[in-house]
Amino acid sequence: MFLPLTKQELRERGWDRPDFICVTGDAYVDHPSFGIAIVSRLLESLGYRVAMIAQPVSDADYLRFGAPKYGWWVTGGNIDSMVAHYTAAKRKRSDDAYTPGGKAGRRPDRATTVYCNRIRALFPDAQIVIGGLEASMRRFAHYDYWADTVMPSILVDSRADLLIFGMGEKQTEHIARELEKGVPAQEIRCKGVCYLTNQPGLPADAVSVASYAKVKENKLSYAKATRTEIEEQDAVRGRKIIQKQGDDCFLVQTEPMPPLTTEELDAVFALPFERMYHPSYEAQGGVDAIKEVEFSIMHNRGCFGNCNFCSIAFHQGRAVTCRSEESVVAEAEGFLKNPRFKGIISDVGGPSANFRRPSCKKQLSKGLCAGRKCLAPTPCPALEVDHSEYLHLLRRLRGLPGVKRVFVRSGLRYDYMMLEQDDRFMRELLQYHVSGQLKVAPEHSSAHVLDCMGKPHIEVYEKFAERFYRLTKQVGKEQYLVPYLISSHPGSTLKDAVNLAVFLKKHRIRPEQVQDFYPTPGSVSTCMFYTGLDPYTLKEVFVPRSQEDKWLQRSLLQYYKPENRRAVRTALQRTGRMDLVGNGPNCLIPPDRRAPDPAAEKPAGRQAPGRAKGRGERRGAPSPRGKRPARPAGGRGPG
């Protein structure tokens, strides 16, 4: 049974008012991939009466249930509301997968802040707790790409009482019990929360970072603060952090909450989720976001891959925890009772699908290393690589009666796979768990750009691609790699983008979608974008800022499209690479028909093998060595 979304549903349960009201910027989808669904079901499991308000617009929406007995839980939704509304080019999106019927505009910009301020106006004494990705990533003073300025902690603008950062199950239980006892939310203290206080209320055992005013006026201070904020997020060694927000107003972040144990994570996924959107949305066309997750399984949390542009490490943490095999199998068996299930488990993954163990034994007692990554630019010697448990899990799932196929569609760390001493895992992955295309994320080809991204160098991807196609052939499949790529990331010059285009041409990769770097709050890469500094080295980083520069870099990644030829030619002229204009096999674009081709590498009338004269590279054309067809178009999806 869904939690009450209307006053009528509340009455049908025999309730006069709820204990807690959960407010979300998404439609109400009762599925464990939605954070507010977990929070609401957890509160319910603790014995509380919980009601839902999804995408409120009018005062009547907030007043629907009256004042809750204990408090409000507020989130902007599964993603930052500004990302939900705007593209990387700051253009308004035309749809929203988290809204009924896919309609854009149903949530306000900076939804968490808007919701909290409206609740405060209507219920002045409300106890307001905020959480979710939007709140978590904006907990400190942060650069806001859309306003092009540094903003204070979201606690200041939202006027909420308490902020939960990270995965908040343990915090939720503690806070709910304290609110029930009558403790004001602003006075509740536990790990994994942020609160505002004055000078006398500051803890003694904390590290300070530069104030909001300082990081707004000084980019070096911003970069230094970012590094401290990132490095103190380890649940073993992380300390409290203080940041002044205004006159006698200080933000305090407590130590990070330890991640859930396997048993605790199993209990969360055993909560009685409906695994579907509220039935009232059916007449509006449903909620598209359910399509990718309804019959997918999350088996882990956290990611020690820790890419600089990703929010996972700052939100979920670097420490990997996982569910038991029994929990995952029980979830899959539950699919078999669902009339909508057609026998296909669409994904068995998580932040990084093939992580199920700690990165090394030391992290359990000492935490993950500060100032370094487990996998990039080269793997740590202490890294333990083992796919046996994940492989056993996949075997159990595909052996279930009624399950036809089990796919792993995303989140695979190919660099981690390459550290295996044999091909056992990868061979079975390709034989049973790939649906024709495997998405992996090399992101770029230039070493210094990949260093800015926190990714391994491109040689690792090249070795992986060779291994992928060799094993694909051995298992008798025709399957392809779909590489995710980011254009205009900090560090990427126009020359780097040209080199990436040459790499794509060499490897016959034609991405149909390219993701421009998106400076979302809280990430290391966003710090580089705003400050022009690497927060770890404090060295200057080139940042492509102008729309023209971004247009040229993005066009180079899709050099093969006729509509991009003007941009590609401009980029090649500016970088002195007109040798890449012509009909030769290594050229990116054909010559201008109005002028002779000075870069032609072959006499007139000759044709490169496997290519149509004058038409350049064709999708599906044989490779120069005749080993396999060209890889199909692909690239980064909407996320």
N, C-alpha and C positions, 0 to 999 in steps of 0.2 A: 504494500500500500504506500502510495506517495505521501509525503508530509503535506500538511494543509497549505494550499496556495490561495485559497479563497476563504471568506468568512463562513460560507456554507460548509466547506470541508472541515473547518474548525469545529463548528457546531455538531457535525455528524460524529465527531469523536467524543462529544460530550464535554468539551472544554469551554470555559468562559473566556480565558485568555492564555496565551502561550507564556512559558517561562523565558524563552529566548526567541528572537526573530532574526533570521538570517537574510541579509540583503545582498543581492548579486547583480552584477552588470550583464550576466549571461541569462539566457532562458533557463528555466529550472530543468536540469537534466540530472537524473538520479543515477549517476554512473561514477565509479571510483577514479576515473580520469579527470573528474571535476572536483577541485579542492573543496568547494562549498558543500558538495554532496557528502564528502567524507566528514567534514566538521559537523554537519547537521545530523547525520546518522550516528556519529560518535556521541553527540549530546543526547540524542534519543536513547542510545544504549545505556547512558548513565542515569536514565530515569526522568529526563526532563521533557517537557512539552515544547516542541519546536515547530515554528511556522516559517514559511518562505515568502519573501517578496522578491520577485524577479523583474529587473529592468523597470523600476518605478519611474514614473513621469510626473504625475500630479500629486498634490498633497493627499488626495483621497487614497492613493496607493500606499503611502506611508501610514495613514490613519486606519487602514483596513482592519487591523487586529487590535487597535488601541496600543497602550503602552505595555511592553512585556514586563513580566514580574521581576526579571533579573537584569536583562541587558540585550544589546544588539551586537550581532556579528556581521561585519560589512566587508565586502570584497568587490573590486572592480571587475572581476571575472577571471577566466583562465589565462588571459593575456592582458598586457597593459592596454588600457582603453585607447590610448593614442595610437598604438600599433594597430589596434582593431579598426581605427577610423582612417588612418592615413598611410600612404605608401612611403617608401624611402625618399621619394621626390616631394613629399608633403602634399600629394594630391589626395583628395578624398576618395576612399574606396567606394565601390558601387554596391558591395554586398557585405554581409557579415554572417559567417557560418554558425555563430553562436546565438543568432536571433531567429525567431520563428519566420519561416518563409525566406530566410536569407536577406532580409531587409536591413540596409545600413541605417545608422543614425538613431537606433533605439536606446543607446546609452549615451550619456553626455561625455564630452572630453573630460579627462581626469575624474573618472566616475567616482572613485573612492572618496575624493574630496567633496564632490558635489553631494553625494548621498549623505555623508556625515554632517555636513553643514545644514542640510535640510532637516535631518533628524534632530539636530541640536536646536533648530529654530522651533520645531513643533513640540519637542519634548526636552525642555531645558535641563532637566535632571537626568537625562538618559545616560546609561553606562555603555560606552561605545568601544568595542574592540575591533581593530582592523587587521586584515591579513591578506594572504594571496600574493601573487607575483607583483602586482602594481605597488602594493604597500611595502613588500619585502625589499624590492630593488630600489625604492625611493626612501629608505629609512634614514639615510644620512643626507646632508646637503649634496645635491646632484645636478649634473648638467642635463638640462631639458632641451632636446634637439628641436622640438617644435616651437618653443618660445625663444630658442637660441640664447639661453641665459642659465645661470646657476640658480636653482631653487632651494629653499630650506627643506628640512625633513618634512615628509608628508604629514607627520604628526602635528606640525605647526599649522599648516594650511587647512587640514581637515578638522582640527579641534577634537579629534578622537582622544580617548583616555589612555589607550594602551595599544601597542602594535606587536603582533606576532610575526617574527621573521622566520623563514624557512618552513619546513614541514611541521605543522603545528599541533599534532595530536596530543602530545604530552602537555603542552602549554594550555590547550583547550580544556582538558580535564581539570588542571590545577586552577585555572581562572574561573571556570564555572563553579567549582566547589567554594572558592573564596567569595564570589559574588553572592552565592546562596547564603553564606554566613553574614552577608551585609558589609563586607569589605569593599570600599570604593575601588573601582577599576584602576584609577590612577595610583593607588597605593599598593597594588598587587605586585609582588616581586617573585620571579622565578627565572630560570634560564630560558633563553630564546625569545626575550621580549625587549621592546624599547619603550621608554617613557620620558616625559619631560619633567624637570625639577628645577629648583633654584640652587644657589650656591651652597647653602647649608645642607641640602639634601644630596649632595654629590658623594658617591662612594670613594673611599680612600684607595682601594686596590684596583685602579683603572688606569688605562693609558689614554692620553688626550691626543686629539688630532686638531688641525687648524680649524678655526671657527668658520661658520657660514660666511660672515663678512670677509674673512681673509681669503677663503678659497674662491669667493666670487671675484675678488679683485686681483688675485695673484695665482697664476696658473702653475707655478712651481709648487706652491703650497697645496693646490688641488691635487697634483700628481703625488706628492708625498702622503697626503691624507688617504688617497685611494689605495696606495700600497698597504698602509697600516690596516685599513678597513678590510682589505682582502685577506691579509695574512692572519688576522685575528679571528677568522671564521672557523678554525679547526675546533672540533668539540673536545679534544683532549688538552690542547695547550692554549686555546683562545682565551683572551682576557676581556674584561669589561672595557668599553670604549666611551669616551666623553667627547661631545662636540658642542660648543656654544652656538646657540641659534639666534640669540638676541639679548637684550638687556636682562640680565639675571634669569635667563631661560637656557637651560642646558638639556641636550638630548643625552640619555644614557642607554647604551646597548649592553645588556647583560651578556654573560658568557653564552656561547651557542649551546643549544639543547643537544644532548647526545642523540644520535639517530635511533630509530626503533630497532629492537632486536628482531630476529626472524619470527619469534613467537608473537611479538606485538604487531608486526606487520601482517602476519597471517590473520590475526584477530580483526584488523581493520578491513581486510578484503573479505572477511566472512560476514560483515554487516549486511543487512537485508536490502541491498540496492535493487531497484527495479530495472536498472541497466537500460533506461530509455528516458526520453523526454516526457514531460507531463502530458497526459492525453488531451488537454485543452488546446494544445498547439497543433493538433492534427488538422483541424479545419483551416489553419493558416499556412499549411504546407510543411509542417514538421520542422525539425532543427537539423540542419545538414551536418553539424559537428559530430553527431552520433554515428554517422556512416563509417568513419574510419576507426572507431573505437568499440562499437557494440560487441563485436566478436574478436577483439584483440585482448591480449593479456600483458599486463605489466608485471614483470617478475622481480624487478630490482629498483633501487633508488640510488642517487648519487652518481658522481662520475669523476674518477681520478684523471681522466683525460684533460679536463680543465682548460679548454680552449678560451682564448682571451675575449672572443666576441660573444661567448655564450653566457647565459644567465644561470645555468644549472649549479655551478660550483658556489656561487654567492647565495643561491637560494636553497638548494637541496643539500649542498655540501660536497666535498670531494670523497668522503668515505662512502664506500659502496656497501649497502646492505641488501639482502634479498629475501624473498619468500621461500618457504620450504617447497619441495617438489609436491608434497601432498596438497598444499594449499592451491598451487597452480593447477594441478590435475583436477581437484575438486571444482575449481572455477570452470574448467573446460567441460567437465561432466555436466555442469549446470547448463551449458549451452545446448546440450542434447535434449533438454526438456523444453527448449524455446522453439515455438513453431516457426519463427523467422530464421532459425539457423539452418543453413544449407550444407553443413558439413565442412565448411572452410573456416579455419582459424586464421584470421587475416594477418596477425602479427604476434610474436612472442618476444617482447623487447622491453625497452625502458630508455633512460637517458643514453646509455650505451648498452646495446643488447647483449653483447657477449662478455659482460663483467658479472661475475657472481661471487668473487672472493675479494678480500682486501688486497691492495696492491703489493703489500709486503707485511711480514710479521711485525716489524718495528712499529707500524702505524697504530697497532692496537694499544700499545702502551705509551708511545711518545707522540702520536699524531702524525699527520702527513707533513712532509718536509716543507719548511718555509722557504720561499724564494726559488723553488725549482719545481719542475714538472716530472711526472712519472714516465711520460712517453716522448716528450719533445724537448729539444730537437732530436735527441737520441734517447733510447730507453735507459732508465736507471738500472745499474747492475743488480740492485736488490729486488727488482720487479719480478713477481712470481706469475708465470703464465700457465694457465690450466683451463682448458675448455671441457674437461671430462664431465663435470657436473652439468653444465649447460647442454652438452650433447646427450647425456642420459635423460635429461628432462624432455628434450625434443623427441627422443625415441619413444618415451612413454606417451607423449601427447599424440603422436601420429599412429600409435598402436591402439588408441581408444576405439572401440566399436562405434561406428557412426561418424567418425572424423575422417574426411576424405583427404584433406590437405592441411598442412601446417606451414605457414609462411613466416619468414623473418624479413620484413620489408625495409626496415630502416634502423639506424643507430648502431650498426656494426662498425667497430674500430678495426679497420683493415691493418693498421700498423701493429696492433696487438695480435691479430691473427698471424702476421708474418713472423712473430717470435716463436711460434710453435715449431718443434723439431721435426714433426712429420705432417702429412697431409690429411690425417684421419678426419679432423673436424671439418676442414674446408671441403673435403670430398663429399661428406654426407650433407653438408649445407647445400652444395650445388646440386646434388642428386635429388634431394627431397624438399628443400625449404626455400627455393628461389622461384619466383613466378615469371621467369623469363628475363627479368631485369633486376640487378642488384644495385641499390643506391649506396654509394660511399662518398666520402667528403675530402678529397685532396685540397680543395678550395683555391689553390693557386699553384704556380710552378716556380716562382722566384724564391730563393732561399731566404733572403732578408725579409720578404713579405710574410713568408710562412713563420719566420721567427717572431714577427709582430703579432701574428695570429696565435702563436703558441702551438703550431702544428709541426709534424715531422716534415723533413725535406722531401721533394717530389720523387727522388730516387726510390723511396719506399713504395710509393704508389706504382711506379713503373714495374718494380719487381712483383708487386701484388697483381697487377694487370696480367703480366706474363703467366703467373701461376694460375690465375683465375681462368684464363682461356685454355691453358694446357689441361687443367683438371676438368673443365667443362667438356672439352673434346673427349677426354677419357671416359666420362660418365654418359656420353652419347647425347648431350643436350646442345641446344642452340640458345645461348643466353648471353646477355650483354651487361656491361657495366654502365651505370648512369652516374657520372660524377657531379657532385654539388660544387659550385664555383661561386666565389664572391668577387665582385668587381669593386674597385675604388676603396679597398680597405686601407687604413693608415699604413704608410710604408710603400704603397704601390704607386710608382711613377708611371707616366705614359710609356716609357721604355719597358717597364715591367709588364704592362698590359700587352705590348707588342710581342714580347717574348712568350707570354702566355698564349696568345693567338697562334704563334708559330708552334708551340707545344701541342695545342689542340689540333692543328693541321697535320702535324707529324703523326699523331696518334689517332687521326680520323674521328675526332670527337666533335659532334655538332650539338651543343646545348640549345634546346629550344627556349629554355627559361634561364635567366641569369639574375641572381640576387645582388642588387647594389648593397654595399655595406649600410646597415641601419644602426645608427648610434642610439641604442636603447639604454635607459638609465642603469647605472650601477656596474657596467662591465669595464674591464681593463681597456678594451679597444675603444670604448666611448671616451675614456679618459685621454687616450692618445689623440682621438679626433678633436676633442675640445682644447687640450693643452699643447698639442704638438710635441709631447714628451712621452717617452716610455717610462712609466712609473717605477719600473724596477731598476733601470740604469740611469734615468734622468737625462738620457741623450735625446737630441732632437729627432723627430720622426716626420718625414714628409707626409702631408695630408692632402689628398685631392678634395678640394672644397667647391670649386666652381661647378655650375651645372654643365658647362661645356666640357670640362675635364672629365666629369662623371659620364657624360654622354659618349665621349670618345672611347673611354675605357670599356664601357658596356658594349659599345658597337664592335670593338675589336674581338670580344668573346663570341660574337655572332657575325664574324667577318664574311661568312658565306652568303648572307642575306643580301639580295640586290639593293634593298632600301638602305643598307648600312655602308655602301661603297664610298659615298662621299665622305662620311665620317672616318672610315678606315684610311682613305687616301690622305686626308688631312693629318691623321695621326702619324702615318708613315712619313709624310713630308717633314713634320716637326721633329721626328726622331732620326731623320736621315736614313730611313730604311726603304727607300724607293726600289731597292732590289727585290722587294716582296710584291711588286706590281708587275704582272705579266702572266703569261700562259704556262710558265714552267711548273713542274710538280710541286715546288716548294713555295710558290707564290700564293698570297692571300686573296688578291683580287685581280681581275683581268685588266688590261690596259684600257685607258680611255680611247674609245673608238675614233675620236676626233684627232688623235695624235699617234705617231708611231710608238711602238713599245720598245723603249731603250733597255728594258730589263729582261727581254725575252731570252730564254736560255737555250732554245732549240730552233733550228732553221724552220722556215715556213713549211707547212705541209706535214710535219712530223707530229705524231700524237703519242702521248704517254700511255703505256699499256693500261687497259682497264678503265679508260676515261673517254668520255664523249668529247670530241674536238670542239673547243670554244665554249663548252658548258661548265668547265671546272669539275670539282669533285661532286659525285652523285651519291645520294644516300642509297646504300645497298650495292654499290659498285664493289668489285673484288679488290682486296688489298693488293699493293704492289707485289707482295710475295705470294699472293694467292692462297693464304692460309685461312682467312676467314672473311666474311663480309664486313663492310664498314659498320661501325656501331650505330645503332639507331639514335635518333634525336632524344635528348633528355636533358635534365638539369634540375636546378633547385625548384622545389614546389613552393606554394604560397607561404609556407611556414619558414 
